[in-house]
Amino acid sequence: MSDASTSPDTAGAQNRGERLIVIANPRAGGGRAGANREAIERAASRAFAQVEVRWTEGPGHASELARKAAGEADIVAALGGDGTCSEVVNGLVPAGVPVNPKVVFTVIPFGTGGDLVRSLELPRPVERAFWLAGTGMTLPLDVGLIAWDDGTKRSFVNVAGIGANADVCRRANASNKRFGGTLTFLGAVLGALREFDARRVAWSWEGPDGAGEAELETFAAFCGNGHYCGAGMWIGKGGSMADGVFELTIVPQFPLMKALRLLPQVYNGRLGDHHEVRRIRVTSVRVGSEIPLEGDGEPLAAAPARISVVPRALQMRGGWLNPPRGGASSAR
């Protein structure tokens, strides 16, 4: 970590009016977060006069800490990767209901994927991320809700994936991630292309273009609130986290060589332009058949389930220079 005291971006920019609680995952970044606890806490104190860093102790602990922090802080930040962000959001907005509608959520990036931070346009250097946590623009943004038929509910903030997406996340999370996010997820994608079989799925949806239903061969599907998943796959091109709508992309199973030729389109935002891929703007979608699910990069219980938008449910602070309207990130 660099010395923030010499950075022109952070010099003299301490936030004295808001209290920040950081929910930090010591295992983030391959354990680098835990190894740099003192430096992280110093960077937080340089940016905020009122700050506390609370370290997680295991799976699910971030949600517990965030739920408590929602009643104690003006800003709650997740320090870690997309999994840590998802746990914190589920603490702040459990089952789609905000614990405290006024609390602000932000991210201090320190993980493998980092897809949510691309949409929030946050920088990766820790010192600059803390500075933007204190000075960035705050907007009420949408949250997603997955509701299973047994009554279980889980919030997500970035992307819910269906089919091969869950297999990719399982593979990526099981790896040691020593080659970084992009190569880790690319290897997981190649494994899923070889081994995951498409399912016949009953879909039904509602949205700004009306209601619909279809039974479709489904290899993978993305229900995007944010723009990116899988360490840079651009699946929400043209969307917004503040429009009350998801971008739903349903992908059939292609022959392996054709799938490999199409793979660049997953990263350049053009996958939805392919004539065999279905792209639908939805406010609610029911996945009516048994198929694996994931939310924000974490494998979840399989469908059937309903995925819906909770409009502007969470105040989020990002690095935008202007309110975001969709499109490519201009993160600094």
C-alpha positions as CSV (number, residue, x, y, z in Angstrom):
1,M,0.0,0.0,0.0
2,S,1.2,3.5,-0.8
3,D,1.5,6.3,1.7
4,A,-1.8,8.3,1.4
5,S,-0.2,11.3,3.1
6,T,1.8,12.0,0.0
7,S,-1.1,11.4,-2.5
8,P,-2.6,14.6,-4.0
9,D,-5.9,12.8,-4.2
10,T,-6.2,12.3,-0.4
11,A,-4.2,15.1,1.1
12,G,-6.4,17.2,3.4
13,A,-9.6,15.3,2.4
14,Q,-10.6,13.8,5.8
15,N,-14.3,13.4,6.2
16,R,-15.3,14.7,9.6
17,G,-19.1,14.7,9.3
18,E,-19.9,11.0,8.8
19,R,-19.1,7.9,10.7
20,L,-17.7,5.0,8.7
21,I,-17.8,1.3,9.7
22,V,-15.7,-1.0,7.5
23,I,-16.7,-4.6,7.3
24,A,-13.3,-6.2,6.3
25,N,-12.6,-9.7,5.1
26,P,-9.1,-10.7,6.2
27,R,-9.0,-13.5,3.6
28,A,-9.6,-11.0,0.7
29,G,-6.9,-10.7,-1.9
30,G,-5.5,-14.2,-1.1
31,G,-5.0,-13.1,2.6
32,R,-3.3,-9.8,1.8
33,A,-6.1,-7.9,3.6
34,G,-5.4,-9.6,6.9
35,A,-1.7,-9.3,6.5
36,N,-2.1,-5.5,6.0
37,R,-4.6,-4.8,8.8
38,E,-2.6,-2.0,10.4
39,A,-2.0,-0.2,7.0
40,I,-5.7,-0.6,6.1
41,E,-6.8,0.9,9.4
42,R,-4.4,3.8,9.1
43,A,-5.7,4.5,5.6
44,A,-9.3,4.5,6.9
45,S,-8.3,6.9,9.7
46,R,-6.6,9.3,7.3
47,A,-9.8,9.5,5.3
48,F,-12.4,9.6,8.2
49,A,-12.2,11.2,11.6
50,Q,-14.9,8.8,12.8
51,V,-14.1,5.3,11.6
52,E,-14.0,1.7,12.8
53,V,-12.8,-1.4,11.0
54,R,-14.5,-4.6,12.0
55,W,-12.9,-7.9,10.7
56,T,-15.0,-10.9,9.8
57,E,-14.3,-14.3,11.3
58,G,-16.0,-16.6,8.9
59,P,-18.7,-17.1,6.3
60,G,-21.9,-15.2,7.0
61,H,-20.2,-13.0,9.7
62,A,-20.1,-9.9,7.3
63,S,-24.0,-10.0,7.1
64,E,-24.2,-10.0,10.9
65,L,-21.7,-7.2,11.3
66,A,-23.4,-5.1,8.6
67,R,-26.9,-5.5,10.1
68,K,-25.5,-4.1,13.4
69,A,-23.5,-1.4,11.7
70,A,-26.6,-0.1,9.9
71,G,-27.9,1.3,13.2
72,E,-24.5,2.8,14.2
73,A,-22.9,4.3,11.1
74,D,-23.6,6.8,8.3
75,I,-21.6,4.7,5.9
76,V,-21.0,1.0,5.8
77,A,-18.2,-0.2,3.5
78,A,-17.3,-3.7,2.4
79,L,-13.6,-4.3,2.2
80,G,-13.1,-7.4,0.0
81,G,-14.3,-9.0,-3.2
82,D,-17.8,-9.5,-4.6
83,G,-18.6,-12.2,-2.0
84,T,-17.9,-9.8,0.9
85,C,-20.0,-7.2,-0.8
86,S,-22.9,-9.6,-1.2
87,E,-22.8,-10.6,2.5
88,V,-22.7,-6.9,3.6
89,V,-25.6,-6.0,1.3
90,N,-27.6,-9.0,2.7
91,G,-27.0,-7.5,6.2
92,L,-28.1,-4.0,5.1
93,V,-31.1,-5.2,3.0
94,P,-32.1,-8.6,4.3
95,A,-34.8,-10.2,2.1
96,G,-35.0,-7.0,0.1
97,V,-36.0,-4.8,3.1
98,P,-33.5,-2.0,4.2
99,V,-32.6,-2.1,7.9
100,N,-31.9,1.6,7.8
101,P,-32.9,3.4,4.6
102,K,-30.5,6.3,5.3
103,V,-27.3,4.3,5.7
104,V,-24.9,4.5,2.7
105,F,-23.1,1.5,1.3
106,T,-19.8,1.6,-0.5
107,V,-16.9,-0.7,-1.3
108,I,-13.1,-0.7,-0.7
109,P,-11.9,-3.1,-3.4
110,F,-9.7,-6.0,-2.2
111,G,-10.7,-9.1,-4.0
112,T,-10.4,-11.4,-7.1
113,G,-13.4,-10.4,-9.2
114,G,-14.2,-6.8,-8.4
115,D,-17.1,-6.6,-10.7
116,L,-19.4,-4.4,-8.6
117,V,-16.7,-1.8,-8.3
118,R,-16.6,-1.4,-12.1
119,S,-20.3,-0.3,-12.0
120,L,-19.7,1.9,-8.9
121,E,-16.6,3.3,-10.7
122,L,-14.4,2.9,-7.7
123,P,-10.6,2.9,-7.9
124,R,-8.6,-0.1,-6.6
125,P,-5.9,1.6,-4.6
126,V,-7.1,1.4,-1.0
127,E,-6.2,5.0,-0.1
128,R,-8.2,6.4,-3.1
129,A,-11.1,4.1,-2.4
130,F,-11.3,5.4,1.2
131,W,-11.1,9.0,-0.1
132,L,-14.0,8.4,-2.4
133,A,-15.9,6.7,0.4
134,G,-15.8,10.1,2.1
135,T,-16.3,12.4,-0.9
136,G,-18.1,10.5,-3.7
137,M,-21.6,10.9,-5.1
138,T,-24.4,9.0,-3.3
139,L,-27.3,7.6,-5.2
140,P,-30.3,5.4,-4.3
141,L,-29.7,2.3,-6.4
142,D,-31.6,-0.9,-7.1
143,V,-31.2,-4.2,-5.3
144,G,-32.2,-7.7,-6.5
145,L,-34.2,-10.3,-4.6
146,I,-34.2,-14.0,-5.2
147,A,-37.2,-15.8,-3.6
148,W,-37.4,-19.6,-3.7
149,D,-40.6,-21.6,-3.5
150,D,-39.9,-22.7,0.1
151,G,-40.0,-19.1,1.3
152,T,-36.2,-18.5,1.5
153,K,-35.1,-15.1,0.2
154,R,-31.7,-13.6,-0.5
155,S,-30.7,-10.1,-1.8
156,F,-28.1,-9.4,-4.4
157,V,-26.6,-6.2,-5.6
158,N,-24.8,-7.0,-8.8
159,V,-25.8,-10.0,-10.9
160,A,-27.8,-13.2,-10.4
161,G,-26.6,-16.1,-12.7
162,I,-28.5,-19.1,-13.9
163,G,-27.1,-22.4,-15.2
164,A,-23.5,-22.5,-16.2
165,N,-22.9,-19.3,-14.3
166,A,-23.3,-21.1,-11.0
167,D,-20.9,-23.8,-12.2
168,V,-18.3,-21.1,-13.2
169,C,-18.6,-19.6,-9.7
170,R,-18.2,-22.9,-8.0
171,R,-15.1,-23.6,-10.0
172,A,-13.6,-20.2,-9.5
173,N,-14.3,-20.2,-5.7
174,A,-12.7,-23.7,-5.4
175,S,-9.4,-22.5,-7.2
176,N,-6.5,-20.9,-5.4
177,K,-7.0,-17.8,-7.6
178,R,-3.2,-17.3,-7.8
179,F,-3.4,-16.1,-11.4
180,G,-5.8,-13.2,-10.6
181,G,-9.5,-12.7,-11.3
182,T,-9.6,-12.6,-15.1
183,L,-7.6,-15.8,-15.7
184,T,-9.3,-17.6,-12.8
185,F,-12.8,-17.0,-14.2
186,L,-11.7,-17.6,-17.8
187,G,-10.4,-21.0,-16.7
188,A,-13.7,-21.7,-14.9
189,V,-15.7,-20.7,-18.0
190,L,-13.7,-23.0,-20.2
191,G,-14.3,-25.9,-17.8
192,A,-18.1,-25.1,-17.8
193,L,-18.2,-25.0,-21.6
194,R,-16.8,-28.5,-21.7
195,E,-18.8,-30.1,-18.9
196,F,-22.0,-28.2,-18.1
197,D,-25.1,-29.4,-20.0
198,A,-28.0,-27.0,-20.9
199,R,-31.4,-27.5,-19.4
200,R,-34.9,-26.9,-20.8
201,V,-36.2,-24.0,-18.6
202,A,-39.7,-22.5,-18.2
203,W,-39.3,-18.8,-18.1
204,S,-41.9,-16.1,-17.4
205,W,-41.3,-12.4,-16.9
206,E,-42.8,-8.9,-16.4
207,G,-41.1,-5.7,-17.5
208,P,-41.4,-2.4,-19.2
209,D,-42.0,-4.1,-22.6
210,G,-44.8,-6.2,-21.1
211,A,-45.2,-9.8,-19.8
212,G,-44.0,-12.9,-21.5
213,E,-43.2,-16.6,-21.1
214,A,-41.2,-19.2,-23.0
215,E,-39.6,-22.6,-22.6
216,L,-36.0,-22.2,-23.7
217,E,-32.9,-24.3,-23.8
218,T,-30.7,-22.6,-21.3
219,F,-27.0,-23.0,-20.9
220,A,-26.5,-19.8,-19.0
221,A,-28.4,-16.7,-18.1
222,F,-27.5,-13.4,-16.5
223,C,-30.0,-11.2,-14.6
224,G,-28.0,-8.0,-14.4
225,N,-28.5,-5.1,-12.0
226,G,-24.8,-4.1,-12.4
227,H,-22.9,-4.2,-15.6
228,Y,-20.2,-6.8,-15.0
229,C,-19.6,-10.3,-13.6
230,G,-17.0,-13.0,-13.8
231,A,-14.0,-10.6,-13.5
232,G,-15.0,-8.3,-16.4
233,M,-17.7,-10.0,-18.4
234,W,-19.8,-7.1,-19.6
235,I,-23.3,-8.5,-19.5
236,G,-25.3,-5.4,-18.5
237,K,-24.4,-3.1,-21.4
238,G,-26.7,-0.1,-21.6
239,G,-28.4,-0.8,-18.3
240,S,-28.4,1.2,-15.1
241,M,-28.5,0.3,-11.4
242,A,-31.1,3.1,-10.8
243,D,-33.8,2.3,-13.5
244,G,-35.8,-0.4,-11.6
245,V,-35.1,-2.9,-14.4
246,F,-32.8,-5.9,-14.9
247,E,-31.1,-6.8,-18.1
248,L,-31.9,-10.5,-18.6
249,T,-29.7,-12.4,-21.1
250,I,-30.5,-16.1,-21.9
251,V,-27.8,-18.0,-23.7
252,P,-28.4,-21.4,-25.4
253,Q,-25.8,-24.1,-25.6
254,F,-23.5,-23.6,-28.5
255,P,-21.1,-26.2,-30.0
256,L,-17.7,-25.8,-28.2
257,M,-15.8,-24.2,-31.1
258,K,-18.7,-21.7,-31.8
259,A,-18.8,-20.9,-28.1
260,L,-15.1,-20.1,-28.1
261,R,-15.5,-17.8,-31.1
262,L,-18.3,-16.0,-29.3
263,L,-16.4,-15.7,-26.0
264,P,-15.0,-12.2,-26.8
265,Q,-18.5,-10.9,-27.1
266,V,-19.1,-11.8,-23.4
267,Y,-16.4,-9.3,-22.5
268,N,-17.1,-6.5,-25.1
269,G,-20.8,-6.2,-24.3
270,R,-22.1,-7.6,-27.6
271,L,-23.3,-11.1,-26.4
272,G,-26.9,-9.9,-26.4
273,D,-26.7,-8.9,-30.1
274,H,-26.3,-12.5,-31.2
275,H,-29.5,-13.7,-32.9
276,E,-29.7,-16.9,-30.8
277,V,-29.3,-15.1,-27.5
278,R,-32.5,-13.6,-25.8
279,R,-32.1,-10.2,-24.2
280,I,-35.1,-8.9,-22.2
281,R,-35.6,-6.0,-19.9
282,V,-37.5,-7.3,-16.8
283,T,-38.7,-6.2,-13.4
284,S,-39.4,-9.7,-12.3
285,V,-38.6,-13.1,-13.8
286,R,-39.6,-16.6,-12.7
287,V,-37.1,-19.4,-13.4
288,G,-39.6,-22.3,-13.3
289,S,-37.4,-25.3,-13.7
290,E,-34.6,-26.9,-11.7
291,I,-31.3,-25.3,-12.6
292,P,-28.4,-24.0,-10.5
293,L,-28.3,-20.4,-9.3
294,E,-25.7,-17.9,-8.1
295,G,-25.9,-14.4,-6.7
296,D,-23.0,-12.0,-6.8
297,G,-20.6,-14.8,-7.5
298,E,-21.8,-17.1,-4.7
299,P,-23.4,-20.5,-5.6
300,L,-27.0,-20.7,-4.1
301,A,-29.8,-23.2,-3.9
302,A,-31.2,-24.2,-7.3
303,A,-34.3,-22.8,-8.9
304,P,-37.3,-22.8,-9.2
305,A,-37.2,-19.3,-7.9
306,R,-38.4,-15.7,-8.7
307,I,-35.9,-12.9,-9.2
308,S,-37.2,-9.4,-8.9
309,V,-36.0,-5.8,-8.6
310,V,-36.4,-3.8,-5.4
311,P,-36.2,-0.3,-6.8
312,R,-33.7,2.2,-5.2
313,A,-33.5,0.1,-2.0
314,L,-30.0,1.0,-1.0
315,Q,-28.0,4.3,-0.9
316,M,-24.7,3.6,-2.6
317,R,-21.6,5.8,-2.9
318,G,-19.5,5.6,-6.0
319,G,-16.9,7.4,-8.0
320,W,-19.2,8.8,-10.7
321,L,-18.6,12.3,-11.9
322,N,-22.2,12.4,-13.2
323,P,-25.2,10.2,-12.4
324,P,-24.6,6.9,-14.3
325,R,-26.9,6.2,-17.2
326,G,-25.4,2.8,-18.3
327,G,-22.7,1.9,-20.6
328,A,-19.0,1.3,-20.1
329,S,-17.3,2.2,-16.9
330,S,-15.1,5.2,-16.7
331,A,-13.5,4.2,-13.4
332,R,-10.5,6.2,-12.6
